[in-house]
Amino acid sequence: MKPLFIILTCLTVSFAAGLDTSRPNIVIILADDMGWGDPQCYQADSRIPTPGLDRIAAEGMRFTDAHTPSSVCTPTRYTLLTGRYCWRTSLKKGVLDGFGPPLIGENETTLASLLKAAGYRTACVGKWHLGMQWHDKDGNPVPERGAQRFRPGTDIDFERDITGGPMDVGFDSYFGISASLDMSPYCYLQGRRAETLPTDLHEEIPGTIFLNGVSGVKSPDFDIHDVLPRFGDEAVKVITEQKDSEEPLFLYLPLNSPHLPVSPSSSVKGKSEAGDYGDFVWETDHVVGRVLDALDETGIAENTLVLFTSDNGGLWHWWEFPADDDGGKIPLTPRGQYVKDFSHQSNAHWRGTKADVYEGGHRVPFLVRWPAVVKAGEVSDALVELTDVFDTVVEITGASADSGTSGMDSFSFQAILKGSSEASRPFSVHHGLSGMFALRKGPWKLIEGRGSGGFTRPRSFREIPGKPAVPEGQLYDLVNDPQEKVNQWERQKEQVALMLPLLNAVRETSAKEAASAN
């Protein structure tokens, strides 16, 4: 008699062999501001239980060297859906607000339009933050916000269809919010309209490190604490409707959490040992668990590729040694003190936070479960970017991506999912909030400038007191100096001379062309 585990293994292989793995269901879950060290499967010392994410890691593949192309959200979201770096568009730094016009061009191919053309049902649930074309009450298209603060939206015509959003870039259905919950409008969008007209005014609550949002219009029944659970409800509904469907599903689920405002539901208070922020991460993980359960209950989990990641590094992090080699410690911010009080580092041991070009700004959790293809419990140290999801989906499905520039910066990691140890991406490019660039190749990371380029002080070399003759940039050996403490720009000039032309080549052509030429 064969041992039970051999019988089960044979049955699993036999079942998987009958599946069409060239047309898997695809579920991409994008957390907002979750750090590399928040899930316990990445940092054992995390003070936040994350059973949903730990389950994906146990049943699939966990990537340890995965990065976002930008350390803030709008640019990463653009690149994820198009396979093209966002700084090639009009958005050279910063993010859009809730009323920004569409960033994705009319003729650009997205993951959604690509898969829709290949016969997929395409659904988006969650925070968009890639711009939509709104109109004011005089019928004029709302322009880019320029240098002004996030707009309140009191002059918007909410009874008019919104164009240029998810429904116009390949999604069959959309439910969500236009941007972050510290930006107006505070209302749910269903398709091309507000679900409930935003007729009230949401006021900012000053003096809190949790930031309850800027003033703006809101729907009378809108409560920021209900948004994450509602996204979970809507995602489960999309998956449940997939039962017995002959067409595969693409679900893009960009969550609003754990981005500011930190707003966990009252029912989850105390679920972590890291205060309200930890509870919000726990609730984020709970939504992931609900998605996994829905896939199981619908009977489609085996041939569903679930990818979980974050749009940039975590914000809830503090830095305990000098931020540069200027000999002085940087004082803690109120947020840093809060985090230190709970002894939880969102980015684990990596330097920096969201918005920075340091590792903490762009090194993120990246988990893939696909039972029919990916072996359980695998860990990969391959270098990948969220940029690479585009070409990976193209290669898996055989979908056509011939139009325009979409995918020009993407490298497929399908072979890694199937067990290959060969790297698919020869280098990675990172971009900070202020527009500062970084290039990673092998163990070396070059930063084209001084400072963090983001939130961590000093942000630029001009803010380093008494240091007029500093090196032009930064160079770190991440193998021997993973915390980016020792700047080797002056000591390793040959390495700098090799990397700067490569970075320039990426900017002038594409990541693919630059890789071929080097």
N, C-alpha and C positions, 0 to 999 in steps of 0.2 A: 504494500500500500504506500502510495507516494505521500510524503509529508504535506500537510495542509498548505504551507506557504508556497510550495512548488505548484500545487494545483491552482491556487489563487493567481500566481504569477502567470501561468499559462493561459488562464481564462482572461486575465487583463490584456495580455499581448494579443490574444485572439480577437477580443472585442475591439481593441484599438486598431487592429489591422483592417477592420471593416469600415473604419471611419474615413471620410474624405478630409484629410489633414491639409489639403490645399485650399479648403474653404472653411476654416474654423470660425466659430463665433469669436469676436474680439471685444474685450472689455478693458478700456483704459481708465484707470482711476487716478486722478491727479490731485494730490493734497496741496494745500496752499500754505507755504512757509513751514513745512515739517522738516526738522533737522535730521541729519544722518544718525544722530544718537538718540532720537526719541523712541523708535521701536526697540523692544528688548532683544529682538533677533540681531540687532546691530550693536547695541551697547547693553551688556548684561547688567550694568549698574543703573540703567534707566529706572527711574522711580514711577514709571507709567506702565501698567499692564497693557499689552497689545496682542491679545490672543489671535485676532484676525490676521494681522500682518505676520505673526509668528507662524500661523498655519500656512500661509502662502509660501514662506521660506522653507518650511518643513516639507511641503508637497511639491515644491518647484525649485527655482534657482534664485539665489541671492547674489547680486552683483555688489562688490565692495568698492569698485573704482568707477562709479557712474556719476555723470556730471550734467548739470543744466548748461545750456549755451549762454544764458544770462543769469545774473544773480537777483533779478526781480521778475515779476510775473508776466506782464504783457509780452515782452520779447520772447520768453520761453514758450508761452502758449502759441504764439505765431510760428515759431520754429518747429514745435512738436507737430503741428498740423500740416506744415508745408515742406519740411526738410530743408529749409533755407534760413540762414541767419537773419535775424530781424534788423540788424544794423545795415542791411542792404536796402531797407525801406526808408521811408521818411522819418521813422522813429529812431534817432541816433542815440538817445539816452532817455532815462526816466520811463514812465508808464502813461497809459491813457487814463482819463477819468471816466465816469459813468456815461458821459454824453459825447465821447470822442467818435469821430466818423470811422468807417470801416478801415482796418489796417490791411486786411486780406483783399488783394485786387480782384476785380471782376473775372479775370481770365486765369487766375491762379488755381492750380490743382491742389486740393486738400485731401487728407485721408478720407474724409467723408465723401467728397465727390468721386474720388478714385474708387471707393468700395461700393458706392451707390451704382456707378456704371458697371461694376462687376456683379451686380445682382444682390447686393446686401441691403437689408433694412438698416437705416442709419438713424440713430437717436442721440440727442445731446441733452443731458440733465446737469444743471449746475451753473457755476460762475463763468461767464463768457469772457469779458475783459479784453476783447479784441476789436471793440468799436462796432457801432451800428449807426445807420443814418437816421438821426432824429431831425425833426423840424420844429421851429418855434411857432408861436401862435399867429405869426404873420405869414407862415408858409415857407420861410427861408430855411435851407439846410443848416444845421448846426455845425460850425467849423471846429477845427482843432482848438484846444484851450490855450495854447501858447504858454506864456509865463504865468498866467493867472492861477489862483488856487482852484481846487476842485469845485465845480459849479453846482449851485443848489438846484437848478432845473425848474424854477418857478415860472419860466417863460416857455416851457415845452408844451406842444400840442400832443397830449397822450392819447387822444382819440384817433390819431392817424397811424397807419401801418408803419412799422419800422422796417427798413430795408438794409441790406448789406450784412445782416447778422447770420446766425447759424442756418436759418432756412434758405439763405441765398448762397451758401458755400457747400451745399451737399447734404445737409441733414433733413430727413423726412419729418422730424418732429423736434421741438425744443421746449423745455421748461427750465426756467432758471432766473438769474439776476444778471444785470448788465455788467457789473463790476464788483469791486470789493464792498464790504459792508461798512467801510468808513468813507463811502462815496455815495452821493445821491445818483439815481433815484432808489428809494427803499420800497421796492415793489417787486412782485413776481411777474415774469413775462411768460406768456403762453403763445408759442408760435411767433407772430409778428405784433402782438398787442400786449398791453398790460392786463393781467388777470383781473385786477381791481384798480380802478383809477386812483392815482396818488393825489389825494385832495388835502391831506394834512401836512404838517411841517414837523420834521424830525429835528430835534435840537441837540446840539453837542453838549455833553456833560463834561465840564472842565475839571482839571486837576486830578485826573485818573491816569495811571500808566496803562490801563487797559483800553483807552480810547474808544468811546462809544459812538464814534462817527461824527462827521461834519454836518452842519445844518443842511437840510434839503427836503424835498418833497417825499412823502410816504403814503402808502395806502393805509386806510384807517385800521385795518386788521393786521397789519404787518408787524411782526415781533422778531427781532434779530435772533432770539433764542430758539425760534422754531425753524429756522432756515435749514440747518443741517439735517434734522430729522425729516423735514419735508423732502429734501433731496433724496434721502434714503427711501422714503415711500415711493417717490416717482421712479427711482431706478428699479426697485423691486417690481413695480407695475410693468415697466418696459420688458423686464426679463420674463415675468410670468406670461405676458402676451406672446412670448416666443415659443411657448409649448406647442409642439406638433407643427411648427412652421417649416416649410420647405426651403425658405430663403435664410441664409445665415444672418446673424445680428452683429452690427457694430454699435456699441454703446460707449460714448465718451462722457465720463462722469467727473468733471472738474469741481471739486468741493470748495466750500468757502472757508474751510478750517485747516489748521488752527490759526489762520490769519487774524489780526486785529479786526474788530474788537473781540477780545476773548469772551465768548458768550456761551458757555455750556448750558444745557438745559438743567433746570432745577433737579430733575430726577437723577442726574449723574454726578451730583456734587459728592466729593469724597471718594470717587472711584480710583483716584491715584494718590500718590504721596508727593505731588508736585503742584499743589494748589489748583486754582482755576485753570491755569494753562494746561497742567497735566490732565485735568478732567476733560478739557476740550479735545486733547489728543486721544484720550480714551474713547470719547464719543465718536471721533473720526474713525477710529479702529472698529468701533461697534457697527458703523455703517458698512465698512468693508466686510465685516462678518455677515451682515444681512445680505449683501450681494452674493457672497459665497454660498450661503444657505439657499438663496433663491435659485441659483444655478443648479444646486443639488436637487432641489424639489421639482424643478422643471425638467430634470433629466438630461441637461445639456452640458454638464460640467466637464465631462471627459474630453470633449473636442472644443473647449473654450479656452482661448488664450487670455488670461487675466494678467494685466500689467499694472502694477502699482508703483507710483513714484511721486515726487514733489516738484513744484515749479522753481524752487530755489532752496537755499539752506534756511536754517532756523534763525529766528530773531532772539530767542530767549537763551542767551549765552553770555558769559563774561570772560574776560581775558586777564589772567593773573600775573603775567610778566610784562615788561615794557612793550608797548605797541610798536616800537621801533628801537634802533640802537642809540637813542638819545639819552639813555641813562635814567629816565624818570618813569614812574608808573602812571598810567592813565587812571584817573579816579573813576569809580563805578557810577554809572547812571542809576536812576531809581529802578529801571528794569533789571539792570545787572544785579543790584542788591536784592531784588525780589528773587531772582533765579538762585543767587548764592544762598539765600536763606533756606531754600528748599533743596539745595545740593543736587540740582539737576542741570546738566549741561546739554542743551538741545543738539549741539553739534559735536558732542563727545570731546575728543582731544584736538579737533581741527581748529585752526586759527580763524577768527573772524565770524561774521554773521551774514544774514541776508543783505544784499546790496553790495557786498565786498567782492573783490577779485581774489581774496584769500580763499582757501579750501572750504572754510565754513560757509561761504556764500554760495557755492555751487556744487559741492559734493553732496549727493542726496541718496536716500534709500531708493533702491531699484529692484523690484521683485517680479518674477515672472512664473506663473503656474499654467501649465498646459499638459495635463496628464497623459494625453495621447502621444506626446512627443518628448517632453522634458522630464528627465529623471528626477525623482524626488530627492530633496536634501542636497542638491548641488550648490556649490559656491564657486563663483567665477571672479577672478581678479582682473579680467580683461577691461581695458579702457573703453567705455561707451559714453555716448551723449544721448540726451533725449532727441536730439536731431536725427538719430539713427533709426527711430521707430518708423519713419516714413519708408525708407528703402527696405527695411525688414518686412514690413507689411506687403510691399510690392513684390518682394522675392517669394514670400510665403504663398501669396494668392495668385501670382502671375498677372496681377492687374496692370493695365497700361498706364504709364506715367510719362507719356511722350511730350506733353504740352508744357511750354514755358520753362521757368527756372526752378520749379518745385523739385526737391530732391537733390539740388546741386551741392549741398553740404552734408549729405547723408551717406552713411556706410552701413550696410546690412549686418546684423549680428545673428542671423538665422543659424549659421553654422555653429555658433557657440551654444545656442539652445539645443542643438542636436549632439553636443558633446565635443566639438572641436576645441582644441586648446590654442589655436592660432588666433592672434589678434586681428580684428576686422578694421579697426580705426587706427591709423598711424600717428595721429596727434589729436589734440582737442584745443578748442578756442573758447575762451571765456570773456565775458563782457560785464563790467560793473555798472552800477546805477548812473554814475557820472559819465560813462562812455569810455572808461579805461579798459584796455585790452590785456589779456594774458594768453600765453601759448604754452601748452604742455606737450612735451615730446620725450618719451622714455621717462627717466627719473627726473628730468629737468623741467622746471616751470619758470618761464620768463614773464615778468610783468612790465608792461611798457609805461612806466611812471613810478612815482613814489607814493606811499600811503596806501590806503585800502581802496580808494575809488568808490567808497560806499558810505556805510554808517560808522564803522570803527574808526576812532581817532588815533593818529592823524589821518585825515582823508586824502591829503595830498602833501607833497614835500614842502610846499610853502608854509604849511602849518607846523613844521618841525622847527622849533626855536633854535636859533644859533647855528644853523647848518646850511649856510649858503652854498657850499661846495660839495653837495651830496652827489652820489652817482645818479645817472639819468633814470635808471630803472632798478628792478630787483630780479634776482636769479636765485632760485632755491633748488636744492637737491632733495626731493621728497622721499627718497629711500633712506638717507641718513639724517634728514632734517624735516620730518613730516609736519612739524609745527611751524615751519617757515620762520625760523628765528635768525638764521645766519645768511645775510645777503652776500652772494658771491659774484655780484655783477663785475666788480673790479678784479677779482682773482681769476675769473673764468671768462676772459674776454673772447677767447676762441669760440666758446659755446654760445656766447651772446651773438657773435658774428655769424654763426650758423643759423640761429633761430630767428633773428630779426628779418632776414630775407624771406624765410618761410612764412612768417606772419604777414608780411607785405604781399606775398604771392596769393595767400588765401583771400586777402581783402581785394586784390586786383582781379582775381579770376573766380575760382570756387575752391572749396576744400578738396573736391575730387580732382580737379586739374592740378592743384598745388601738390597733392599726394603723388600724382602720376609723374610730375616733373622732378620730384625729389626722391 
